[in-house]
Amino acid sequence: MVKVANIQTKIKIPKSIPEEDLEDLGADIVEFIRQRTESGKDEDGRAFPRYSESYKKSLDFKIAGKGGKVNLTLSGDMLQALEVLQTKPGEIKIGYNKGDDEAGRAEGNILGSYGGDENPSKARRFLGISEKDLNKILKKYEP
């Protein structure tokens, strides 16, 4: 089980990418994940599970002016807090550090727990990237 302490993922990249490009590559990956998530798609390009009826009736939902499309942007803070945590040849780590304000919200979405037990049918896995999408981004960094 993933703990709120560290909601992170490591993305394998070619070791041939120069170290001076790793931060920019990481930023491009994070931005891609933000945009994909805001469009309502998970890490595999599928639509997120729908909102629960209780959430649709909540004050938070009404105040945010939400519609039917799930895009994980109640306030936008969770996606803005997503960051590049570490780069090294062959790997970029992205996510949230222990103690980040948005780590709990990210965990709830990724696990479908939302303060309770994990529920895979409610999980909204956004913290990752498909090999196909990564390869599109990597073309910018090929020697």
Secondary structure, DSSP 8 states (H G I E B T S, - for coil): ---TT-EEEEEE--TTS-GGGHHHHHHHHHHHHHHHHHTTB-TTS-B-----HHHHTSHHHHHHT--S---S-SSSHHHHH-EEEEEETTEEEEEE-TT-TTHHHHHHHHHT-TTSS--GGG----S---HHHHHHHHGGG--
